[in-house]
Amino acid sequence: MKRYKVHDDHVPVICKAHHSDHQHIVPRAATPRNTIKNPAVFIIDYDDNIPVNAIPAVEFAAEILSAGLSSTIPIRVQVIWGAQNIESGTLAFARPSEYIVDFPNSTEKVAYPIALAEKLSGMHINSESEPDIIVTVNSDKQWYYGFDNPEGIRNGEFDLATVMLHEVTHGLGFTGFAGIADDGVTGFMKFNFDTGNFDKNGTPVIFNLYNTDGSGQNLCRSFEDQTTRLGNALLSNNLFLNLTLDKKN
């Protein structure tokens, strides 16, 4: 098993603000159709800067995810509240703390975010006090905390529960690696965690294994890495996520 820490110089998933008011927030979770076996337990660690009245909205987002996800290993999330070195248009960004390769029950030579790796292996990989997901929230934004009052959000406010639900989902594994070289046409989907760069001899992440183009061709299996053909596909605005559900998991 190989463990790769995700450092700040790796590209996190950044979520930008769009300033068109629609006054929509995440509704209270509907009753699940099926009872989830081993509902995921989220442990949230907050830094000292987060407002006390923001915490219930974060916990609400975690409750929604817990109701639909199963894992025997608790998922620890670190929430950082600040604005230093954050672009003004950014609401928040997230990343797994580590990617794990070649662990029990994994696909060989594929990188998994640590929360997913622990679920599939059924064991702790990092220490129980270390975060699996790190979320940074831009404290300069006008946040709405009233997740239990859909009518209360005002123009110019951003619903914290909605954004946290989005960000934690990225940290759980809904994020991949893809890039275009400086020539503007050569595409990459394999990442070298040792060097921190895209590399045709690098490792794909599990999310990328399900990426297809408009004709259904799998980008990892049907396209050679570091080619203009892959670059054209990545730039096509015609990409999809083709998931085969495994009911056991």
C-alpha positions in Angstrom: 0.0 0.0 0.0 1.2 3.5 -0.9 0.1 6.7 0.8 0.4 10.1 -0.8 -0.2 13.3 1.2 -2.1 15.9 -0.7 -0.2 19.2 -0.3 -1.3 22.7 -0.8 0.6 22.9 -4.1 -1.6 20.2 -5.5 -4.7 21.6 -7.1 -7.7 21.6 -4.8 -11.3 21.6 -6.0 -12.2 25.3 -6.0 -15.8 26.4 -6.1 -16.5 29.9 -7.4 -19.4 32.2 -6.6 -22.0 33.1 -9.2 -23.7 36.3 -8.4 -27.3 35.5 -9.6 -29.7 35.4 -6.8 -32.1 32.4 -6.8 -32.8 31.9 -3.1 -32.4 28.2 -3.2 -31.0 26.1 -0.3 -30.7 22.4 0.4 -34.0 21.2 1.8 -34.3 18.9 4.8 -33.3 15.4 3.8 -36.2 13.2 2.7 -36.7 9.9 4.5 -34.5 7.3 2.7 -36.3 4.6 0.8 -34.0 2.0 2.3 -32.3 1.7 5.7 -28.6 2.3 5.2 -26.4 -0.4 6.8 -23.6 1.1 8.8 -24.4 4.8 8.1 -21.3 6.9 7.8 -20.2 8.8 10.9 -18.8 12.2 10.2 -16.5 13.8 12.8 -16.1 17.5 12.2 -13.1 19.4 13.5 -13.5 23.2 13.5 -10.8 25.8 13.7 -11.1 28.6 16.2 -12.3 31.2 13.7 -15.6 29.6 12.7 -18.7 31.4 14.0 -20.6 29.4 16.5 -23.9 29.9 14.5 -22.3 28.4 11.4 -21.7 25.0 13.0 -25.3 23.7 12.9 -25.3 24.3 9.1 -22.2 22.3 8.7 -23.5 19.5 10.9 -26.8 19.5 8.8 -24.8 18.9 5.6 -23.0 16.0 7.4 -26.3 14.5 8.5 -27.6 14.5 4.8 -24.4 12.6 3.7 -24.6 10.2 6.6 -28.2 9.2 5.7 -27.1 8.1 2.3 -23.6 6.7 2.7 -22.3 3.5 4.4 -19.0 3.1 6.1 -17.7 1.3 9.2 -14.8 3.8 9.5 -15.6 7.3 10.8 -14.9 10.1 8.3 -13.0 13.0 9.9 -13.5 16.4 8.2 -11.4 19.5 9.1 -13.1 22.8 8.5 -10.9 25.9 8.1 -12.6 29.3 8.2 -10.5 32.2 6.8 -9.8 34.4 3.8 -6.0 34.6 3.7 -4.6 33.8 0.2 -8.2 33.0 -1.1 -9.3 34.7 -4.3 -12.3 37.0 -3.7 -14.5 35.0 -6.1 -14.0 31.7 -4.3 -16.6 30.4 -1.9 -14.7 27.4 -0.6 -12.4 24.6 -1.7 -11.7 21.0 -0.6 -9.3 18.1 -0.9 -8.8 14.7 0.5 -5.9 14.7 2.9 -4.3 11.7 1.2 -4.7 9.4 -1.8 -4.1 5.7 -1.3 -2.9 3.2 -3.9 -2.8 -0.6 -3.8 -4.7 -1.4 -0.6 -7.1 -4.4 0.1 -10.2 -4.4 -2.1 -8.8 -1.7 -4.5 -8.2 -1.7 -8.2 -4.5 -2.1 -8.8 -2.5 1.1 -9.6 -5.4 3.5 -9.0 -5.5 6.2 -6.4 -8.4 6.5 -4.0 -9.2 9.4 -1.6 -8.5 8.2 1.9 -12.2 8.2 3.1 -13.1 5.9 0.2 -10.0 3.7 0.7 -10.9 3.2 4.4 -14.4 2.3 3.6 -13.4 -0.3 1.0 -10.6 -1.8 3.1 -12.6 -1.6 6.3 -9.7 -0.3 8.3 -8.1 2.9 9.5 -5.2 4.0 7.3 -4.3 7.3 8.9 -4.5 7.9 12.6 -8.0 8.4 14.0 -7.2 12.0 14.9 -6.0 13.0 11.4 -8.5 14.5 8.9 -9.6 12.6 5.8 -11.1 15.7 4.2 -10.0 19.3 4.5 -12.4 22.0 3.6 -11.5 25.7 3.6 -14.4 28.3 3.6 -13.9 31.9 2.6 -14.9 33.9 5.7 -15.3 37.1 3.7 -18.5 35.8 2.0 -21.9 36.6 3.3 -23.0 33.2 4.5 -26.6 32.1 5.3 -26.7 29.7 8.3 -30.5 29.2 8.5 -30.7 25.7 6.9 -34.1 25.2 8.7 -35.6 28.3 7.2 -35.6 28.2 3.4 -37.5 31.5 3.1 -34.9 33.4 5.2 -32.0 33.6 2.7 -31.5 37.1 1.3 -30.0 38.4 -2.0 -26.2 38.3 -1.9 -26.1 35.5 0.7 -24.7 32.0 0.1 -26.2 29.0 1.8 -23.5 27.4 3.9 -25.1 24.0 4.2 -25.4 23.7 0.4 -21.7 24.7 -0.1 -20.5 22.3 2.7 -22.5 19.4 1.2 -20.9 20.2 -2.2 -17.3 20.4 -0.8 -17.4 17.4 1.5 -18.7 15.3 -1.5 -15.6 16.4 -3.5 -13.5 15.2 -0.6 -15.2 11.9 -0.5 -14.1 11.2 -4.1 -16.1 13.2 -6.6 -13.0 14.8 -8.0 -10.5 13.8 -10.5 -7.2 14.9 -12.1 -7.1 16.2 -15.7 -5.1 18.9 -17.4 -4.0 20.5 -20.6 -0.3 21.1 -21.3 1.2 24.6 -22.0 0.7 23.9 -25.7 -3.0 24.2 -25.2 -3.9 20.9 -26.8 -2.1 18.0 -25.1 -4.2 16.3 -22.5 -3.3 14.5 -19.2 -5.3 12.4 -16.8 -2.5 10.6 -14.9 -0.9 12.3 -11.9 2.5 11.6 -10.4 2.1 12.0 -6.7 5.8 11.8 -6.1 6.6 14.8 -8.2 3.3 16.7 -8.0 2.9 16.9 -11.7 0.9 15.4 -14.5 2.8 12.5 -16.1 1.9 9.8 -18.6 3.5 7.3 -16.3 1.5 8.5 -13.3 -1.6 7.2 -11.6 -5.2 7.8 -12.4 -7.6 8.5 -9.6 -10.7 6.4 -9.2 -13.1 9.1 -10.4 -11.3 9.4 -13.7 -11.9 5.7 -14.5 -15.6 6.5 -15.1 -15.1 9.5 -17.4 -16.4 9.1 -21.0 -16.7 11.2 -24.0 -20.0 11.8 -25.8 -19.8 8.5 -27.8 -19.3 6.5 -24.6 -15.6 5.9 -25.0 -13.8 5.7 -21.6 -11.1 8.4 -21.4 -8.7 6.3 -19.3 -9.1 3.1 -21.4 -9.6 4.4 -24.9 -7.4 7.5 -25.0 -3.6 7.5 -24.6 -2.4 9.9 -22.0 -0.3 12.9 -23.0 -1.9 13.2 -26.5 -3.8 15.8 -28.5 -6.7 13.3 -28.9 -7.2 13.2 -25.1 -6.7 17.0 -25.0 -9.5 17.5 -27.6 -11.8 15.3 -25.6 -11.1 17.1 -22.4 -11.8 20.5 -24.1 -14.9 19.2 -26.0 -17.5 20.2 -23.4 -19.0 16.8 -24.1 -17.8 14.6 -21.1 -19.9 12.4 -18.9 -19.6 10.2 -15.8 -20.6 6.6 -16.5 -21.1 4.8 -13.3 -21.7 1.1 -12.8 -23.3 0.8 -9.4 -22.2 -1.9 -7.0 -25.1 -2.6 -4.7 -22.8 -4.3 -2.2 -21.0 -1.0 -1.5 
